[in-house]
Amino acid sequence: MRGAYYIDSKINMQYSYKYTDNLSNPKFKIHFDGDENGKTRKTVEAFKLEAIYETHEDEMMDMLKIRHNYSSNYIEKMKTLLKGTEISTEEIYRLAFGTYLDENSFNKRPLSRMKRDILKELGIIKP
């Protein structure tokens, strides 16, 4: 039985980050897509998701470092380098960033949704 706080199959939030006092100190953030006061917000608050994800800010820092240190066509270069092997684009993302691209696989690796959202925001994953 579903309670009042559980998210339906449509999730109206996106994981993100914000800078507070300086550029070397980003903080984890959740954006709500048109559901500021709805079920999604209540779920995030009830399960203290922001506080939980804040404990993984080192993962976010790693993604920001990758974006800063690698060119925007990093994945394309990896594909070229690995051409002729059995490694797929999905596997390249998983190996390079520790996340899956396909939402159906998010349950296989912790923080996959968060990482995918932030990698999209950084322009590493193209829509």
N, C-alpha and C positions, 0 to 999 in steps of 0.2 A: 504494500500500500504506500502510495506517495504522500509525503508530508507537505506542508505549505512551503517549505524552504527548498525543496529539490528542484534542480534545473530540468526543464524538459529537454527533448532532443535538440532544440534550437538554443544554442548558447549565445547570449547577447553581450559578450565581453571579449576584450582583447588584452593580452598581457603586453606590457610596455615598460619603459623606464623613464626617469626624469633626473635631471641634474639639480642638486640642491645648492651647496655652497661653492663648488668648483667642478670643473670638467672631469676631474679624476675621481669623483665621488658620486656616481649615479645611484639612484634608488629605484627599487622595483615599484611598478604602478599597474593598476588594472583600470582600463577604460571600459565604460559601459555604453553600449550602442543603443541609445534610446530606452534604456531600462534602469535609469538612475535610482528609482524608488521601487522597482518591481521585484519579482522573484529572484532574479539573478543577483541583485544587490543583497537581498536578504540571505541568500545562500552563501555568498562571499563573506558576509559578516558572521553568520552562524558558525561557519567552519573555520573562521579566522584565516582565510586563504592568503590575504596580504601578508600577515605576520609569518605564515609558514613559508611563503615564497621568498620573503626577505632573507631567510636563512640561506638561500641559494644565490645570493647576489654575486658570489664568485663566478658562477656559471655565466651570468649576464656580463660580467667584466671580461671573461674569456671571449665572448662573442663580439664585444666592442673592440677588443684588441685585434681579433681576426679581421674585422672590418677595417680597422685603421692600418693594419700592416699588410694586407693583401689587396690586390687590385680587384675592381668590380667584376672582372671576368675570370676570377680564380677557378670557379667551377668549370668553366669552358676549357681552361688550360688543363685541368685535371682530366676532363673527358678526352681531350686530345692525347694527353700523356698515356692514358689507360686504354686507348683505342685498340681493339683487337683482343682485349681481355674479356672475361665474363663478368666484369664489374659494371653494374647498371648505374644510372644517374641517381636513383634512390639510394643505392649503397654508398656512392660517393658522398652524398649529403650526410648519411648516417655516420660514416667514418670520419668525415671532416668536422661535423658539428654536433654529433651525438644525438641526433633527432631523426625522426621519420618525416617525410613530406605528406604521406597519406594519413588522414585522420583516423582511418580504420586501424592503423598500426600504432597509434599513440599509446595504447595500453601496454605495449611491449617494452617501452623505455621511459623511465621517469623524466618528467619535465618536458616531454616532447611538444606539447601544445604551447607552453611558454616560450620555448626556444624557437619554434617555428614562427610564432607571432613576432618576436623580436628580430629574427633574421629577415622577415619580410619588411619590417619597419626600417631596418638598416639597408635594405636594397640588395641583400645577398641572395635571397630567394625572390625570384621574379614572379609576379602574379600571372 
